[in-house]
Amino acid sequence: MFGRRTNDPAPARRALTAQDAGGPVVKAGDAKVPVDSRAAQAKPEPAVQERRHSEEYFDVKTTVFNALIDTIDLTQLAKLEAAAAREEIRDIVSEIIQIKNVVMSIAEQEELLEDICNDVLGYGPLEPLLARDDIADIMVNGATTTYIEVGGKVQKTPMRFADNAQLMNICQRIVSQVGRRVDESSPICDARLPDGSRVNVIAPPLAIDGPALTIRKFKKDRLTLDQLVKYKSISPEARTLLQIIGRVRCNVLISGGTGSGKTTLLNCLTGSIDHDERIITCEDSAELQLQQPHVVRLETRPPNLEGEGEITMRDLVRNCLRMRPERIIVGEVRGPEAFDLLQAMNTGHDGSMGTLHANSPREALSRLESMIMMGGFQLPTKTIREMITGSIDVIIQAARLRDGSRKVTHITEVVGMEGEVVTMQNLIVYEILGEDANGKIVGRHRSTGIARPRFWDRAEYFGETERLAQALAAAEVHDRTGIPMGDARGQ
C-alpha cells in the first residue's frame, strides 16, 4: 500500500639556461636581497587569508609563468599524479627564479610557487577559497572583484585574477570537465566541480564587466539532520518529524528562496531512506550526495553548437519511469517536468522528493500550478489542483533570515480540497521572538497542535506512530493559561 518498507614518468624538459629565462633582474615586493629558492619548497597549508598583490607581483608571476610554459612538457605533466606534478612544477619554477635573479622574500616566493601551481593544475586564485570549508558561496564579478559568504554574511575578499582572460580560461576549464562549454556563442553555463559544488558562469558580451562566476560550495562533510539541530536550523522535535516523513515515504516538496538551504535540506532528508531502495536523481548539475548504495544519478545536457542533442529535465523524469525507480528525486523543479513528477508521485513512486523556489508553502503550490500550465497542458485549474493534492503530502519551507541564519520555517501538510481551494495545515512553524544584542534572530520551533497528521496511517504502517505523537506533543508551546498555542492554517 505504501511501498516496501608509482613509478610515474617524469615530464620531459630541457635544461634551463640564463638565455632561456634570463633578462634583467626582476624585483617583487619590498625585499632587496635575493633568496635561496630551494629554501621554500615545502608545500604550504592552504591560505586562510588572501593577500592583496601589487601589479609588480603579477608582472613577475607572468614572466615566470611564461618561462615555465616554454620549458615544461604539458603532455608528460598530465600523466603524473597531482602531487608529483605539483612538485615537478615547483622544482622548475624555483630554477627559473634563480636564473632570473628574482628578488623577493621567502613568503612571497612561497606564494608565487603556490599560485603558479594552482594556475597550471587547479583553478588559479580560486584554490585558496575552495580549500576553506567555512565559505558557502564564491561570487566573482570580473577579474578584480570577488565576494564570499561566510557565516551567512557576504564580504569582499582581496583575491583577484590577473585579468579577464585568466578568469575566462578558468571558467572554461571548470565547465569543460563536465562536457560543457562557455564562450561568446554560448555565454551562459551551469556546471559543477568534482566535489559537487554548483557552478554558474555568464560570460561577455552578456556580462559587461568580465565573466561572472558563482560557486555554491558543498561542505566536505555531508550535513545531517542532527547537525541542523546543532546549528539551530531545526528543533530536535522537527528533526524527528522530518526523519519520520522521509522514512514513511511521504511525497515531499522543499520550498525556499535562493540560498535558503533547499539542496542541503534535501540531502539531509534522504538520510532517512532505507538502504535497499532504488533511487533515481534528476538534476541540472549533479550535486546531491546520497549515501544509499542503489542510486542512479542523471544530469541534463545542453544543446551542441548545432542546437541539437539537448536533454531536458522533463526528458529525464519521463525516462525515470522506465527504470523501475522506487523513489524519484528532482534537484530543482522549474518547468513542465512538474507535471511528470506529480504523475510519478501518483503512480506508485511514493517517497519522491523535489525542490522549488517559493517563499511560502502556499506560494509553492501556486508555482507548481503555474509550471504545469506554462508547459502547455490544457487542463482545468481544478484538475491540476486535484492532481497536486493527490500527489504532494508535505511541504517543507526553508528560509534565509535577515541575520544570515537558515531555518526550516514550516513543515506543512497538504490536506485536500475545499471547492477549488487547496487546504493545508501546518504541523510545525518557526516563530521569531526578537533579536539578541548581536543582531541574531531569536525564535523557536513549535507545534501547531495537530496531534494526528494526515499521514498517520503511513506512520502506523511503518511502526512510527509513537515517535510521531511524542515529537508533536514535545513541540507544543502553551500560553499562560496552559492552552497549547498554534495556528494550523497552511500559509
C-alpha positions as CSV (number, residue, x, y, z in Angstrom):
1,M,0.0,0.0,0.0
2,F,2.7,2.5,1.0
3,G,5.6,0.7,-0.8
4,R,8.1,-1.7,0.7
5,R,9.3,-1.0,3.9
6,T,54.3,4.9,-8.5
7,N,56.6,4.9,-10.8
8,D,55.4,7.8,-12.8
9,P,57.3,9.1,-15.9
10,A,58.9,12.5,-15.4
11,P,57.9,15.2,-17.8
12,A,60.4,15.8,-20.5
13,R,62.1,19.2,-20.1
14,R,65.2,20.7,-21.4
15,A,67.9,22.2,-19.0
16,L,67.3,25.8,-18.2
17,T,69.9,28.4,-19.0
18,A,70.3,32.0,-18.4
19,Q,69.4,32.5,-22.1
20,D,66.1,30.6,-21.6
21,A,65.0,32.5,-18.6
22,G,67.4,35.4,-18.5
23,G,67.0,39.1,-18.7
24,P,67.3,41.9,-16.2
25,V,66.8,41.3,-12.5
26,V,63.1,41.2,-11.6
27,K,62.1,42.6,-8.2
28,A,58.9,41.9,-6.3
29,G,57.7,43.3,-3.0
30,D,59.9,45.2,-0.7
31,A,62.7,42.7,-0.4
32,K,66.2,43.7,-1.6
33,V,68.2,40.6,-1.1
34,P,68.0,37.5,-3.4
35,V,66.9,34.4,-1.5
36,D,67.8,30.7,-2.0
37,S,64.8,29.5,-3.9
38,R,65.3,25.9,-2.6
39,A,64.7,27.0,0.9
40,A,61.0,27.4,0.4
41,Q,59.9,24.2,-1.4
42,A,57.9,22.6,1.4
43,K,54.2,22.6,0.4
44,P,52.3,25.2,2.5
45,E,49.0,24.8,4.1
46,P,46.1,26.3,2.2
47,A,45.9,30.0,2.8
48,V,43.2,31.2,5.2
49,Q,43.6,34.9,4.4
50,E,44.1,36.0,0.9
51,R,46.7,38.7,0.4
52,R,46.4,41.7,-1.8
53,H,49.0,41.6,-4.5
54,S,50.6,44.5,-6.3
55,E,50.8,44.9,-10.1
56,E,54.5,44.3,-9.7
57,Y,53.8,40.8,-8.3
58,F,51.5,40.0,-11.2
59,D,54.2,41.1,-13.7
60,V,56.8,38.8,-12.0
61,K,54.3,36.0,-12.0
62,T,53.5,36.4,-15.7
63,T,57.2,36.4,-16.6
64,V,57.9,33.3,-14.5
65,F,54.8,31.5,-15.8
66,N,55.7,32.2,-19.4
67,A,59.1,30.8,-18.9
68,L,57.6,27.7,-17.2
69,I,55.3,27.1,-20.2
70,D,58.2,27.4,-22.6
71,T,60.2,24.8,-20.5
72,I,57.8,22.1,-19.4
73,D,56.1,19.4,-21.5
74,L,52.4,19.7,-20.6
75,T,51.6,16.3,-22.2
76,Q,54.0,14.5,-20.0
77,L,53.0,16.5,-17.0
78,A,49.3,15.4,-17.5
79,K,50.5,11.8,-17.0
80,L,51.7,12.4,-13.4
81,E,49.8,12.1,-10.2
82,A,48.7,15.5,-8.8
83,A,51.3,15.6,-6.0
84,A,54.2,14.6,-8.3
85,A,53.1,17.1,-10.9
86,R,53.0,19.9,-8.3
87,E,56.5,19.0,-7.1
88,E,57.8,19.0,-10.6
89,I,56.4,22.4,-11.3
90,R,57.8,23.8,-8.0
91,D,61.2,22.5,-8.9
92,I,61.2,24.1,-12.4
93,V,59.8,27.4,-11.1
94,S,62.5,27.5,-8.4
95,E,65.1,27.1,-11.1
96,I,63.5,29.9,-13.1
97,I,63.5,32.2,-10.1
98,Q,67.2,31.5,-9.5
99,I,68.2,32.1,-13.1
100,K,66.2,35.3,-13.4
101,N,67.6,36.6,-10.0
102,V,64.1,37.4,-8.9
103,V,64.3,39.4,-5.6
104,M,61.6,38.5,-3.2
105,S,61.1,37.4,0.4
106,I,60.7,33.7,1.3
107,A,57.0,34.2,2.0
108,E,56.4,35.9,-1.4
109,Q,58.3,33.2,-3.2
110,E,56.2,30.5,-1.5
111,E,53.1,32.4,-2.6
112,L,54.4,32.6,-6.1
113,L,55.2,28.9,-6.2
114,E,51.7,28.0,-5.0
115,D,50.0,30.5,-7.3
116,I,51.7,29.1,-10.4
117,C,51.0,25.5,-9.3
118,N,47.3,26.4,-8.9
119,D,47.3,28.1,-12.3
120,V,48.7,25.1,-14.0
121,L,47.0,22.3,-12.1
122,G,43.9,23.8,-10.5
123,Y,41.6,26.8,-10.6
124,G,44.2,29.6,-10.1
125,P,43.3,32.2,-7.5
126,L,40.1,30.3,-6.6
127,E,42.1,27.4,-5.0
128,P,42.6,29.1,-1.5
129,L,38.9,29.9,-1.4
130,L,37.8,26.5,-2.4
131,A,40.1,25.0,0.3
132,R,38.2,26.9,3.0
133,D,35.3,24.9,4.4
134,D,33.7,27.9,6.1
135,I,32.9,29.6,2.8
136,A,29.4,28.9,1.4
137,D,29.4,30.9,-1.8
138,I,32.1,32.5,-4.0
139,M,30.9,35.3,-6.3
140,V,33.4,36.6,-8.9
141,N,32.3,39.8,-10.7
142,G,35.1,40.2,-13.2
143,A,38.8,39.8,-12.7
144,T,39.2,42.4,-9.9
145,T,36.1,41.9,-7.7
146,T,35.3,38.8,-5.6
147,Y,32.9,38.3,-2.8
148,I,32.4,35.3,-0.4
149,E,29.7,34.3,2.0
150,V,31.0,33.3,5.4
151,G,28.6,32.6,8.3
152,G,25.6,33.9,6.4
153,K,27.3,37.2,5.7
154,V,28.6,38.4,2.3
155,Q,32.0,40.1,2.4
156,K,34.6,41.3,-0.2
157,T,37.9,39.5,-0.5
158,P,41.1,41.0,-1.9
159,M,41.6,37.9,-4.1
160,R,41.8,38.9,-7.8
161,F,42.7,37.4,-11.2
162,A,45.5,38.8,-13.4
163,D,42.9,39.8,-16.0
164,N,39.6,38.7,-17.5
165,A,41.4,36.4,-19.9
166,Q,42.7,34.3,-17.0
167,L,39.3,34.3,-15.3
168,M,37.7,33.1,-18.6
169,N,40.3,30.4,-19.0
170,I,39.5,29.1,-15.5
171,C,35.7,29.2,-16.2
172,Q,36.3,27.2,-19.4
173,R,38.4,24.7,-17.5
174,I,35.7,24.2,-14.9
175,V,32.8,23.7,-17.4
176,S,34.8,21.5,-19.8
177,Q,35.3,18.9,-17.1
178,V,31.6,18.1,-17.3
179,G,31.4,18.2,-21.1
180,R,30.0,21.8,-21.4
181,R,31.3,25.0,-22.9
182,V,31.1,28.7,-22.3
183,D,32.1,31.3,-25.0
184,E,30.6,34.2,-26.9
185,S,28.2,31.9,-28.8
186,S,27.1,30.1,-25.6
187,P,27.7,32.6,-22.8
188,I,25.6,31.1,-20.0
189,C,26.5,27.7,-18.5
190,D,25.7,25.6,-15.4
191,A,28.3,23.1,-14.3
192,R,29.7,21.6,-11.1
193,L,33.1,21.0,-9.5
194,P,34.3,17.4,-8.8
195,D,33.1,17.7,-5.2
196,G,29.6,18.5,-6.4
197,S,29.7,22.3,-5.8
198,R,27.3,24.1,-8.1
199,V,28.8,26.5,-10.7
200,N,27.2,29.2,-12.9
201,V,29.1,31.1,-15.5
202,I,27.9,34.1,-17.6
203,A,30.5,35.5,-20.0
204,P,30.8,38.6,-22.1
205,P,29.1,40.0,-24.1
206,L,26.2,39.4,-21.6
207,A,28.5,40.1,-18.6
208,I,29.7,43.6,-19.3
209,D,32.5,43.9,-16.7
210,G,34.0,40.5,-17.5
211,P,33.0,36.9,-16.8
212,A,30.7,36.4,-13.7
213,L,31.4,33.2,-11.9
214,T,29.2,32.0,-9.0
215,I,30.1,28.9,-7.0
216,R,27.8,27.4,-4.4
217,K,30.2,25.3,-2.3
218,F,29.4,22.0,-0.7
219,K,30.9,21.1,2.7
220,K,33.4,18.3,2.6
221,D,31.4,16.5,5.4
222,R,27.8,15.9,4.4
223,L,25.4,17.6,6.8
224,T,22.8,15.5,8.7
225,L,19.6,16.4,10.4
226,D,21.4,16.1,13.7
227,Q,23.8,18.8,12.6
228,L,20.9,21.0,11.5
229,V,19.7,20.8,15.1
230,K,23.2,21.8,16.3
231,Y,23.1,24.8,14.1
232,K,19.6,25.6,15.3
233,S,18.1,25.4,11.8
234,I,15.5,22.9,13.2
235,S,14.5,21.8,16.7
236,P,15.0,18.2,17.9
237,E,11.3,17.6,17.6
238,A,11.3,18.9,14.0
239,R,14.2,16.6,13.2
240,T,12.3,13.6,14.4
241,L,9.3,14.6,12.4
242,L,11.4,15.0,9.2
243,Q,13.0,11.6,9.8
244,I,9.6,10.0,10.0
245,I,8.4,11.9,6.9
246,G,11.4,10.5,5.0
247,R,11.1,7.0,6.3
248,V,7.3,6.5,5.8
249,R,7.6,7.5,2.1
250,C,5.7,10.8,2.1
251,N,6.0,12.8,-1.2
252,V,7.9,15.9,-0.2
253,L,8.3,19.3,-1.8
254,I,11.0,21.5,-0.3
255,S,10.4,25.2,-0.9
256,G,12.6,28.2,-0.3
257,G,14.3,31.3,-1.7
258,T,17.7,31.4,-3.3
259,G,20.4,30.4,-0.8
260,S,17.9,29.2,1.8
261,G,19.4,25.7,2.0
262,K,16.9,23.7,0.0
263,T,19.5,21.3,-1.5
264,T,21.2,20.9,1.9
265,L,17.9,20.1,3.5
266,L,17.0,17.6,0.7
267,N,20.4,15.9,1.2
268,C,19.7,15.6,4.9
269,L,16.1,14.3,4.4
270,T,17.4,11.5,2.1
271,G,19.4,10.1,5.1
272,S,16.1,8.6,6.3
273,I,15.7,6.5,3.2
274,D,16.3,2.7,3.6
275,H,19.5,1.5,2.0
276,D,17.7,-1.2,0.0
277,E,15.6,1.2,-2.1
278,R,16.4,2.1,-5.7
279,I,16.6,5.9,-6.0
280,I,17.0,7.9,-9.2
281,T,18.0,11.5,-9.1
282,C,17.5,14.1,-11.9
283,E,19.5,17.4,-11.8
284,D,20.7,20.2,-14.0
285,S,24.1,19.9,-12.3
286,A,24.6,16.8,-10.2
287,E,25.1,18.0,-6.6
288,L,23.1,15.7,-4.4
289,Q,25.2,13.5,-2.1
290,L,23.0,10.4,-1.3
291,Q,24.6,7.8,0.8
292,Q,22.5,4.8,-0.3
293,P,24.2,2.2,-2.4
294,H,21.4,1.8,-5.1
295,V,21.4,5.3,-6.6
296,V,21.3,6.3,-10.3
297,R,22.3,9.9,-10.9
298,L,21.0,11.6,-14.1
299,E,22.0,15.0,-15.4
300,T,20.5,17.3,-18.1
301,R,22.6,18.2,-21.2
302,P,22.5,21.5,-23.1
303,P,22.3,21.5,-26.9
304,N,25.5,21.4,-29.0
305,L,26.8,24.0,-31.4
306,E,24.1,23.0,-34.0
307,G,21.4,23.3,-31.4
308,E,20.8,19.6,-31.2
309,G,21.3,16.9,-28.6
310,E,19.6,18.7,-25.7
311,I,18.3,16.5,-22.9
312,T,15.8,18.4,-20.6
313,M,14.7,17.7,-17.1
314,R,11.4,16.6,-18.4
315,D,13.2,14.0,-20.6
316,L,15.0,12.7,-17.6
317,V,11.9,12.5,-15.3
318,R,9.9,10.7,-18.0
319,N,12.7,8.2,-18.6
320,C,12.9,7.5,-14.9
321,L,9.5,5.8,-15.1
322,R,11.1,3.2,-17.3
323,M,13.9,2.5,-14.9
324,R,11.9,0.8,-12.1
325,P,12.5,3.6,-9.5
326,E,11.2,3.3,-6.0
327,R,11.9,7.0,-5.4
328,I,12.5,9.8,-7.8
329,I,14.3,12.9,-6.6
330,V,14.4,16.1,-8.7
331,G,17.1,18.5,-7.7
332,E,15.0,21.5,-8.7
333,V,11.6,21.7,-10.3
334,R,11.4,24.8,-12.6
335,G,9.4,23.8,-15.7
336,P,7.0,21.4,-17.3
337,E,8.7,18.4,-15.6
338,A,6.5,19.4,-12.6
339,F,3.6,17.5,-14.4
340,D,5.7,14.4,-14.9
341,L,6.9,14.4,-11.3
342,L,3.3,14.7,-10.0
343,Q,2.4,11.8,-12.3
344,A,5.2,9.7,-10.9
345,M,4.2,10.5,-7.3
346,N,0.6,9.5,-8.1
347,T,1.5,6.2,-9.8
348,G,3.3,4.2,-7.1
349,H,6.6,6.1,-6.6
350,D,5.8,7.1,-3.0
351,G,8.6,8.9,-1.2
352,S,9.6,11.0,-4.2
353,M,11.0,14.5,-3.5
354,G,11.9,17.8,-5.2
355,T,12.7,21.4,-4.5
356,L,11.5,24.7,-6.0
357,H,11.8,28.4,-5.4
358,A,9.0,29.9,-3.4
359,N,8.6,32.0,-0.3
360,S,5.8,30.1,1.5
361,P,4.0,26.7,1.2
362,R,1.0,28.3,-0.4
363,E,3.2,30.0,-3.0
364,A,4.9,26.7,-3.6
365,L,1.7,25.1,-4.7
366,S,0.8,28.2,-6.9
367,R,4.2,28.0,-8.6
368,L,3.8,24.3,-9.2
369,E,0.4,25.0,-10.8
370,S,1.9,27.8,-13.0
371,M,4.7,25.5,-14.2
372,I,2.2,22.9,-15.3
373,M,0.1,25.5,-17.1
374,M,3.1,27.1,-18.8
375,G,4.1,23.7,-20.0
376,G,1.2,23.7,-22.4
377,F,-1.0,21.2,-20.6
378,Q,-4.6,22.1,-21.4
379,L,-6.1,21.1,-18.1
380,P,-8.7,22.9,-15.9
381,T,-7.3,24.6,-12.9
382,K,-9.4,22.4,-10.5
383,T,-7.9,19.3,-12.2
384,I,-4.4,20.5,-11.7
385,R,-5.1,21.3,-8.1
386,E,-6.6,17.9,-7.5
387,M,-3.5,16.3,-9.0
388,I,-1.3,18.4,-6.7
389,T,-3.3,17.4,-3.6
390,G,-3.3,13.8,-4.6
391,S,0.5,13.8,-5.1
392,I,2.2,16.1,-2.5
393,D,2.0,15.0,1.1
394,V,4.3,17.5,2.9
395,I,5.8,20.9,2.0
396,I,9.0,21.9,4.0
397,Q,9.7,25.6,3.8
398,A,13.3,26.8,4.2
399,A,14.3,30.5,4.6
400,R,17.4,32.6,5.0
401,L,16.7,35.2,7.7
402,R,18.0,38.7,7.8
403,D,20.9,37.8,10.1
404,G,22.1,35.2,7.6
405,S,20.9,32.2,9.5
406,R,18.9,29.5,7.7
407,K,15.8,27.9,9.3
408,V,13.1,25.5,8.5
409,T,10.1,27.8,9.0
410,H,7.2,25.5,8.1
411,I,6.5,21.8,8.0
412,T,3.1,21.8,6.3
413,E,0.8,19.0,5.3
414,V,-1.4,19.2,2.2
415,V,-4.8,18.1,3.3
416,G,-7.2,18.2,0.4
417,M,-9.6,20.5,-1.5
418,E,-12.5,22.7,-0.3
419,G,-14.2,23.7,-3.5
420,E,-11.4,24.8,-5.8
421,V,-9.0,25.8,-2.9
422,V,-6.2,23.5,-1.7
423,T,-6.3,23.2,2.0
424,M,-3.2,22.8,4.1
425,Q,-2.3,22.5,7.8
426,N,1.0,23.5,9.5
427,L,2.5,20.8,11.7
428,I,5.5,22.8,13.0
429,V,6.3,26.5,12.4
430,Y,9.2,28.8,13.3
431,E,8.2,31.8,15.4
432,I,10.5,34.8,15.5
433,L,10.6,36.3,19.0
434,G,13.1,39.1,18.5
435,E,16.8,39.8,18.3
436,D,19.7,39.5,20.7
437,A,22.4,42.1,21.4
438,N,24.4,40.9,18.5
439,G,21.6,41.2,16.0
440,K,21.0,37.5,15.8
441,I,17.4,36.3,15.4
442,V,15.8,34.7,18.5
443,G,13.0,32.3,17.9
444,R,11.6,28.8,18.4
445,H,10.0,25.9,16.5
446,R,6.7,24.9,17.9
447,S,3.8,22.6,17.1
448,T,0.5,24.0,16.0
449,G,-1.5,21.5,18.0
450,I,-2.1,18.9,15.2
451,A,-1.9,15.6,17.0
452,R,-2.8,13.3,14.2
453,P,-1.5,14.3,10.8
454,R,-3.0,13.1,7.5
455,F,-0.1,10.7,7.0
456,W,-0.8,8.9,10.3
457,D,-1.8,5.7,8.5
458,R,1.5,5.6,6.8
459,A,3.3,6.1,10.1
460,E,1.2,3.3,11.6
461,Y,2.2,1.0,8.7
462,F,5.9,1.7,9.3
463,G,5.5,1.5,13.1
464,E,6.3,5.2,13.7
465,T,3.1,6.4,15.3
466,E,4.5,6.5,18.9
467,R,7.6,8.6,17.8
468,L,5.3,10.8,15.7
469,A,2.9,11.5,18.6
470,Q,5.8,12.2,21.0
471,A,7.5,14.6,18.7
472,L,4.4,16.6,18.0
473,A,3.5,16.7,21.7
474,A,7.0,17.7,22.7
475,A,7.0,20.6,20.2
476,E,3.8,22.1,21.8
477,V,4.1,25.5,23.4
478,H,1.4,26.5,25.9
479,D,0.2,30.0,26.7
480,R,-0.2,31.5,30.2
481,T,-3.5,29.6,30.7
482,G,-1.9,26.3,29.8
483,I,-3.7,26.0,26.4
484,P,-1.5,24.9,23.5
485,M,-0.6,27.7,21.1
486,G,-0.8,27.2,17.4
487,D,-2.4,28.2,14.1
488,A,-2.6,25.1,11.9
489,R,-3.8,27.0,8.9
490,G,-1.5,26.5,6.0
491,Q,0.3,29.6,4.9
